[in-house]
Amino acid sequence: MLGAIEAGGTKFVCAVGDMDYNIVDLIEIPTTSPIETMEKVKEFFIQYNIQSLGIGSFGPADINPSSPNYGCITNTPKEQWKHFNIISFMKSTFNVPIVFDTDVNVAALGEAKFGASRNVNSSIYVTIGTGIGVGAVINGEILQGISHPEMGHIFVRRHEKDHFAGCCPYHKDCLEGLASGPAIEKRWGKKAVLLENNKEVWEIEGYYIAQALMTYILILSPEKIILGGGVMKQRQLITIIYEYLKRLNNGYMSFSQLEENISDYIVTPELEGLSAIKGAFYLSKNNLYGNTELLSNLG
């Protein structure tokens, strides 16, 4: 059996599956303190004879396998989780290979291997929820440099009607500080789900997300963009993003995906809530067999 963990800022999703990536069992655990959460994670997996474990975690995180801190969450706004090493905790109980990456990278991989971007060579997965993260798969490999990309913290132009200071503890008014779920709640005094009929909320939200997508397109030129996370469950939002993105492009890039087929180019996840779990299964299986070309030939 394969093990998978999507370690999110709000909840941990843990699953076991067979070698064909089929889910055998799955559980959701609230993200509270590291010890409380991880003890429940351990209790779940100890029921099964897993051979390998793949983890996608909220970040920032150390995802360099040659680093002594591999598996460690670093400068997260979640104070209790700073410098907590998930791999070390799991290794204390499970003597199996463990591979570790960010949750959004693993979700991008899951969609690239099994979901909405399986038929293209390059794609990005954007999650907009408790935080904002972006994972990119380019020519079959997860994009990574010195560390994992932090495209959720780019800076955007402020909407003329928006006077909210921003809620990112490091940058205030970066994309995450202005457009994440907590930013919406702090700006308007209500959770996003209670603001469904407030047009101004989603006009401002769409304005910021479209700016970010325009930047990603200009830099990476992906063949597919997938928008996930809790905020994107507001179905009216994607149409607003399309409209703002066309305005921002202003005819500059003339490829048909952006001008004519935008609803096929920018989509929601096909795996619907299981993108990261499927990606973690894939990492887990490839790590088990020691595949040196871990992310090659996706799709």
DRENDO-1510 file (C-alpha; in Angstrom, 1 decimal, always signed):
<recs>
REC; n; res; u; v; w
REC; 1; MET; +0.0; +0.0; +0.0 .
REC; 2; LEU; +0.9; +3.6; -0.6 .
REC; 3; GLY; +0.5; +6.4; +2.0 .
REC; 4; ALA; -0.3; +10.0; +1.2 .
REC; 5; ILE; -0.6; +13.2; +3.3 .
REC; 6; GLU; -1.9; +16.6; +2.2 .
REC; 7; ALA; -0.7; +18.7; +5.1 .
REC; 8; GLY; -2.8; +21.9; +4.8 .
REC; 9; GLY; -3.1; +24.9; +6.9 .
REC; 10; THR; -6.7; +24.1; +7.8 .
REC; 11; LYS; -6.7; +20.3; +7.7 .
REC; 12; PHE; -4.5; +17.3; +7.0 .
REC; 13; VAL; -5.9; +14.8; +4.5 .
REC; 14; CYS; -4.4; +11.3; +5.0 .
REC; 15; ALA; -5.0; +8.4; +2.6 .
REC; 16; VAL; -3.8; +5.0; +1.8 .
REC; 17; GLY; -4.1; +3.5; -1.7 .
REC; 18; ASP; -3.1; +0.6; -3.8 .
REC; 19; MET; -0.3; +0.6; -6.5 .
REC; 20; ASP; -2.8; +1.7; -9.1 .
REC; 21; TYR; -3.4; +4.9; -7.1 .
REC; 22; ASN; -6.9; +3.9; -6.0 .
REC; 23; ILE; -7.9; +5.2; -2.6 .
REC; 24; VAL; -8.5; +2.5; +0.0 .
REC; 25; ASP; -9.2; +4.8; +3.0 .
REC; 26; LEU; -9.1; +8.5; +3.7 .
REC; 27; ILE; -9.5; +10.7; +6.7 .
REC; 28; GLU; -9.4; +14.5; +7.4 .
REC; 29; ILE; -7.8; +15.8; +10.6 .
REC; 30; PRO; -8.0; +19.5; +11.7 .
REC; 31; THR; -4.7; +21.3; +11.7 .
REC; 32; THR; -4.2; +22.3; +15.4 .
REC; 33; SER; -0.9; +21.9; +17.2 .
REC; 34; PRO; +1.9; +19.8; +15.6 .
REC; 35; ILE; +1.8; +17.0; +18.3 .
REC; 36; GLU; -2.0; +16.8; +18.5 .
REC; 37; THR; -2.4; +16.7; +14.7 .
REC; 38; MET; +0.5; +14.4; +14.0 .
REC; 39; GLU; -0.5; +11.9; +16.7 .
REC; 40; LYS; -3.8; +11.5; +14.9 .
REC; 41; VAL; -2.0; +11.1; +11.6 .
REC; 42; LYS; +0.1; +8.4; +13.1 .
REC; 43; GLU; -2.9; +6.6; +14.5 .
REC; 44; PHE; -4.5; +6.5; +11.0 .
REC; 45; PHE; -1.5; +5.1; +9.2 .
REC; 46; ILE; -0.5; +2.6; +11.9 .
REC; 47; GLN; -3.6; +0.6; +10.9 .
REC; 48; TYR; -2.1; -0.2; +7.5 .
REC; 49; ASN; +1.0; -1.8; +6.1 .
REC; 50; ILE; +2.2; +1.1; +4.0 .
REC; 51; GLN; +5.4; +0.6; +1.9 .
REC; 52; SER; +6.0; +4.2; +1.1 .
REC; 53; LEU; +4.7; +7.7; +2.1 .
REC; 54; GLY; +4.3; +10.8; +0.0 .
REC; 55; ILE; +3.7; +14.2; +1.8 .
REC; 56; GLY; +2.7; +17.5; +0.4 .
REC; 57; SER; +2.9; +20.2; +3.1 .
REC; 58; PHE; +1.9; +23.8; +3.5 .
REC; 59; GLY; +5.0; +26.0; +3.6 .
REC; 60; PRO; +7.4; +27.5; +3.3 .
REC; 61; ALA; +9.2; +24.2; +3.7 .
REC; 62; ASP; +12.5; +22.6; +3.2 .
REC; 63; ILE; +12.0; +20.2; +0.2 .
REC; 64; ASN; +15.7; +19.7; -0.6 .
REC; 65; PRO; +16.4; +15.9; +0.0 .
REC; 66; SER; +20.1; +16.7; +0.6 .
REC; 67; SER; +19.4; +19.3; +3.3 .
REC; 68; PRO; +19.7; +18.2; +7.0 .
REC; 69; ASN; +16.3; +19.9; +7.5 .
REC; 70; TYR; +14.5; +18.1; +4.7 .
REC; 71; GLY; +10.9; +17.7; +5.7 .
REC; 72; CYS; +10.9; +20.7; +7.9 .
REC; 73; ILE; +8.3; +23.5; +7.8 .
REC; 74; THR; +10.2; +26.8; +8.0 .
REC; 75; ASN; +8.9; +30.4; +8.3 .
REC; 76; THR; +5.2; +29.7; +8.3 .
REC; 77; PRO; +2.7; +32.2; +9.8 .
REC; 78; LYS; +1.5; +29.3; +11.9 .
REC; 79; GLU; +3.8; +29.9; +14.9 .
REC; 80; GLN; +3.5; +26.4; +16.4 .
REC; 81; TRP; +4.5; +24.7; +13.2 .
REC; 82; LYS; +7.7; +26.8; +12.6 .
REC; 83; HIS; +10.7; +24.4; +12.3 .
REC; 84; PHE; +8.6; +21.3; +12.9 .
REC; 85; ASN; +10.0; +18.4; +10.9 .
REC; 86; ILE; +7.2; +16.1; +9.6 .
REC; 87; ILE; +9.5; +13.5; +8.1 .
REC; 88; SER; +11.4; +13.1; +11.4 .
REC; 89; PHE; +8.1; +12.6; +13.3 .
REC; 90; MET; +6.8; +10.0; +10.8 .
REC; 91; LYS; +10.2; +8.2; +10.7 .
REC; 92; SER; +10.0; +7.7; +14.5 .
REC; 93; THR; +7.2; +5.2; +13.8 .
REC; 94; PHE; +7.3; +4.2; +10.2 .
REC; 95; ASN; +10.4; +2.6; +8.7 .
REC; 96; VAL; +9.5; +3.3; +5.1 .
REC; 97; PRO; +10.8; +5.6; +2.3 .
REC; 98; ILE; +9.2; +9.1; +2.7 .
REC; 99; VAL; +9.2; +11.9; +0.1 .
REC; 100; PHE; +8.3; +15.5; +0.9 .
REC; 101; ASP; +7.2; +18.5; -1.1 .
REC; 102; THR; +4.8; +21.4; -0.9 .
REC; 103; ASP; +1.1; +20.8; -1.0 .
REC; 104; VAL; +0.6; +22.9; -4.1 .
REC; 105; ASN; +3.5; +21.3; -5.9 .
REC; 106; VAL; +2.0; +17.9; -5.2 .
REC; 107; ALA; -1.4; +19.1; -6.3 .
REC; 108; ALA; +0.1; +20.4; -9.5 .
REC; 109; LEU; +1.7; +17.0; -10.1 .
REC; 110; GLY; -1.6; +15.2; -9.4 .
REC; 111; GLU; -3.5; +17.2; -12.0 .
REC; 112; ALA; -0.6; +16.8; -14.4 .
REC; 113; LYS; -0.5; +13.1; -14.0 .
REC; 114; PHE; -4.2; +12.2; -13.6 .
REC; 115; GLY; -6.3; +15.4; -14.0 .
REC; 116; ALA; -7.0; +18.5; -16.0 .
REC; 117; SER; -3.4; +19.0; -17.3 .
REC; 118; ARG; -2.5; +15.4; -18.1 .
REC; 119; ASN; -2.5; +16.2; -21.9 .
REC; 120; VAL; -0.1; +19.1; -21.8 .
REC; 121; ASN; +3.6; +19.6; -21.2 .
REC; 122; SER; +3.4; +22.7; -18.9 .
REC; 123; SER; +0.8; +23.8; -16.4 .
REC; 124; ILE; +0.4; +25.7; -13.1 .
REC; 125; TYR; -1.9; +24.9; -10.2 .
REC; 126; VAL; -3.0; +27.9; -8.1 .
REC; 127; THR; -4.6; +27.3; -4.7 .
REC; 128; ILE; -6.5; +30.2; -3.1 .
REC; 129; GLY; -7.7; +29.4; +0.4 .
REC; 130; THR; -6.1; +29.8; +3.8 .
REC; 131; GLY; -3.1; +31.0; +1.9 .
REC; 132; ILE; -2.2; +31.3; -1.8 .
REC; 133; GLY; +0.3; +28.9; -3.4 .
REC; 134; VAL; +1.3; +28.1; -6.9 .
REC; 135; GLY; +2.9; +24.9; -8.2 .
REC; 136; ALA; +4.3; +24.6; -11.8 .
REC; 137; VAL; +5.0; +21.5; -13.9 .
REC; 138; ILE; +7.2; +22.4; -16.8 .
REC; 139; ASN; +8.2; +19.8; -19.4 .
REC; 140; GLY; +7.2; +17.1; -17.0 .
REC; 141; GLU; +9.1; +18.4; -13.9 .
REC; 142; ILE; +8.0; +20.4; -10.9 .
REC; 143; LEU; +9.6; +23.8; -11.2 .
REC; 144; GLN; +12.2; +24.3; -8.4 .
REC; 145; GLY; +15.2; +26.5; -8.0 .
REC; 146; ILE; +17.0; +27.4; -4.7 .
REC; 147; SER; +13.7; +26.5; -3.0 .
REC; 148; HIS; +10.1; +26.0; -4.2 .
REC; 149; PRO; +8.5; +29.0; -5.9 .
REC; 150; GLU; +6.5; +31.4; -3.7 .
REC; 151; MET; +4.2; +32.8; -6.4 .
REC; 152; GLY; +1.5; +33.5; -3.9 .
REC; 153; HIS; +3.5; +36.3; -2.4 .
REC; 154; ILE; +4.0; +38.4; -5.6 .
REC; 155; PHE; +3.0; +42.0; -5.4 .
REC; 156; VAL; +0.0; +43.3; -7.3 .
REC; 157; ARG; -1.5; +46.7; -8.0 .
REC; 158; ARG; -4.1; +47.8; -5.5 .
REC; 159; HIS; -7.7; +48.1; -6.5 .
REC; 160; GLU; -8.8; +51.7; -6.4 .
REC; 161; LYS; -11.7; +50.9; -4.0 .
REC; 162; ASP; -9.7; +48.7; -1.7 .
REC; 163; HIS; -8.2; +50.3; +1.4 .
REC; 164; PHE; -7.5; +47.1; +3.3 .
REC; 165; ALA; -3.9; +47.1; +4.6 .
REC; 166; GLY; -3.4; +43.4; +3.9 .
REC; 167; CYS; -2.9; +40.5; +6.3 .
REC; 168; CYS; +0.3; +38.7; +5.3 .
REC; 169; PRO; +2.5; +38.9; +8.4 .
REC; 170; TYR; +5.6; +39.2; +6.2 .
REC; 171; HIS; +4.5; +41.5; +3.3 .
REC; 172; LYS; +1.1; +42.9; +4.3 .
REC; 173; ASP; -0.3; +43.6; +0.8 .
REC; 174; CYS; +1.2; +40.9; -1.4 .
REC; 175; LEU; -1.2; +38.7; -3.3 .
REC; 176; GLU; -1.8; +36.4; -0.3 .
REC; 177; GLY; -2.2; +39.4; +2.0 .
REC; 178; LEU; -5.0; +40.8; -0.2 .
REC; 179; ALA; -6.7; +37.8; -1.8 .
REC; 180; SER; -6.5; +34.8; +0.5 .
REC; 181; GLY; -9.5; +33.5; +2.4 .
REC; 182; PRO; -8.4; +35.2; +5.7 .
REC; 183; ALA; -7.8; +38.5; +3.7 .
REC; 184; ILE; -11.4; +38.4; +2.5 .
REC; 185; GLU; -12.7; +37.7; +6.0 .
REC; 186; LYS; -10.7; +40.5; +7.6 .
REC; 187; ARG; -11.5; +43.0; +4.9 .
REC; 188; TRP; -15.3; +42.4; +5.0 .
REC; 189; GLY; -15.8; +41.1; +8.5 .
REC; 190; LYS; -17.4; +37.9; +7.3 .
REC; 191; LYS; -16.2; +34.6; +5.9 .
REC; 192; ALA; -16.2; +34.3; +2.1 .
REC; 193; VAL; -19.1; +31.8; +2.1 .
REC; 194; LEU; -21.4; +34.5; +3.6 .
REC; 195; LEU; -20.4; +37.1; +1.0 .
REC; 196; GLU; -21.6; +35.2; -2.1 .
REC; 197; ASN; -24.1; +37.9; -3.2 .
REC; 198; ASN; -21.8; +40.9; -2.6 .
REC; 199; LYS; -20.6; +41.8; -6.1 .
REC; 200; GLU; -17.9; +44.2; -4.9 .
REC; 201; VAL; -16.2; +41.4; -2.9 .
REC; 202; TRP; -15.7; +39.3; -6.0 .
REC; 203; GLU; -14.9; +42.1; -8.3 .
REC; 204; ILE; -11.9; +43.0; -6.1 .
REC; 205; GLU; -10.9; +39.4; -5.6 .
REC; 206; GLY; -11.1; +38.7; -9.3 .
REC; 207; TYR; -9.0; +41.8; -10.0 .
REC; 208; TYR; -6.1; +40.6; -7.8 .
REC; 209; ILE; -6.2; +37.0; -9.1 .
REC; 210; ALA; -6.3; +38.1; -12.7 .
REC; 211; GLN; -3.2; +40.3; -12.2 .
REC; 212; ALA; -1.4; +37.3; -10.7 .
REC; 213; LEU; -2.4; +35.1; -13.6 .
REC; 214; MET; -1.2; +37.7; -16.1 .
REC; 215; THR; +2.2; +37.7; -14.4 .
REC; 216; TYR; +2.4; +33.9; -14.4 .
REC; 217; ILE; +1.4; +33.8; -18.1 .
REC; 218; LEU; +4.0; +36.4; -19.1 .
REC; 219; ILE; +6.8; +34.6; -17.2 .
REC; 220; LEU; +6.0; +30.9; -17.6 .
REC; 221; SER; +3.6; +30.7; -20.6 .
REC; 222; PRO; +1.9; +27.6; -19.3 .
REC; 223; GLU; -0.4; +25.5; -21.5 .
REC; 224; LYS; -3.0; +25.1; -18.8 .
REC; 225; ILE; -3.9; +27.0; -15.6 .
REC; 226; ILE; -5.8; +25.3; -12.8 .
REC; 227; LEU; -7.5; +27.3; -10.1 .
REC; 228; GLY; -8.2; +25.4; -6.8 .
REC; 229; GLY; -8.8; +26.1; -3.1 .
REC; 230; GLY; -11.7; +27.1; -1.0 .
REC; 231; VAL; -12.1; +30.6; -2.4 .
REC; 232; MET; -12.5; +29.3; -5.9 .
REC; 233; LYS; -15.7; +27.4; -4.8 .
REC; 234; GLN; -17.4; +30.8; -5.5 .
REC; 235; ARG; -18.3; +29.9; -9.0 .
REC; 236; GLN; -19.0; +33.5; -10.1 .
REC; 237; LEU; -15.4; +34.3; -9.5 .
REC; 238; ILE; -13.9; +32.6; -12.4 .
REC; 239; THR; -15.9; +34.6; -14.9 .
REC; 240; ILE; -14.8; +37.8; -13.3 .
REC; 241; ILE; -11.2; +36.6; -13.6 .
REC; 242; TYR; -11.6; +35.8; -17.3 .
REC; 243; GLU; -13.0; +39.4; -17.9 .
REC; 244; TYR; -10.2; +41.1; -16.0 .
REC; 245; LEU; -7.5; +39.0; -17.6 .
REC; 246; LYS; -8.7; +39.9; -21.1 .
REC; 247; ARG; -8.6; +43.5; -20.1 .
REC; 248; LEU; -5.1; +43.2; -18.7 .
REC; 249; ASN; -3.8; +41.4; -21.8 .
REC; 250; ASN; -5.4; +44.1; -23.9 .
REC; 251; GLY; -4.7; +42.2; -27.1 .
REC; 252; TYR; -0.9; +41.9; -26.4 .
REC; 253; MET; -0.7; +38.1; -26.6 .
REC; 254; SER; -2.9; +36.8; -29.3 .
REC; 255; PHE; -2.8; +33.1; -28.7 .
REC; 256; SER; -6.3; +31.6; -29.0 .
REC; 257; GLN; -6.3; +30.1; -25.4 .
REC; 258; LEU; -6.3; +33.6; -23.9 .
REC; 259; GLU; -8.5; +35.4; -26.5 .
REC; 260; GLU; -11.0; +32.8; -27.6 .
REC; 261; ASN; -10.8; +29.6; -25.5 .
REC; 262; ILE; -10.1; +31.1; -22.0 .
REC; 263; SER; -12.7; +28.8; -20.3 .
REC; 264; ASP; -10.7; +25.8; -21.6 .
REC; 265; TYR; -7.3; +27.4; -20.7 .
REC; 266; ILE; -8.1; +28.4; -17.1 .
REC; 267; VAL; -10.1; +25.7; -15.4 .
REC; 268; THR; -10.9; +24.3; -12.0 .
REC; 269; PRO; -9.3; +21.0; -10.8 .
REC; 270; GLU; -10.6; +17.8; -12.4 .
REC; 271; LEU; -9.7; +15.7; -9.4 .
REC; 272; GLU; -11.9; +17.9; -7.1 .
REC; 273; GLY; -10.2; +17.8; -3.7 .
REC; 274; LEU; -7.9; +14.9; -4.4 .
REC; 275; SER; -5.3; +16.6; -6.6 .
REC; 276; ALA; -2.7; +16.6; -3.8 .
REC; 277; ILE; -3.5; +13.1; -2.6 .
REC; 278; LYS; -3.1; +11.6; -6.1 .
REC; 279; GLY; +0.1; +13.6; -6.5 .
REC; 280; ALA; +1.4; +12.3; -3.2 .
REC; 281; PHE; +0.6; +8.7; -4.2 .
REC; 282; TYR; +2.5; +9.2; -7.4 .
REC; 283; LEU; +5.6; +10.6; -5.5 .
REC; 284; SER; +5.3; +7.8; -3.0 .
REC; 285; LYS; +5.3; +5.0; -5.6 .
REC; 286; ASN; +8.1; +6.5; -7.6 .
REC; 287; ASN; +10.2; +7.1; -4.4 .
REC; 288; LEU; +9.6; +3.4; -3.4 .
REC; 289; TYR; +11.1; +2.2; -6.7 .
REC; 290; GLY; +13.9; +4.7; -6.7 .
REC; 291; ASN; +13.0; +6.3; -9.9 .
REC; 292; THR; +15.8; +8.8; -10.7 .
REC; 293; GLU; +13.6; +10.4; -13.4 .
REC; 294; LEU; +10.9; +11.0; -10.8 .
REC; 295; LEU; +8.7; +13.4; -12.7 .
REC; 296; SER; +9.5; +12.6; -16.3 .
REC; 297; ASN; +7.1; +11.7; -19.0 .
REC; 298; LEU; +4.0; +12.9; -17.2 .
REC; 299; GLY; +0.8; +11.9; -19.0 .
</recs>
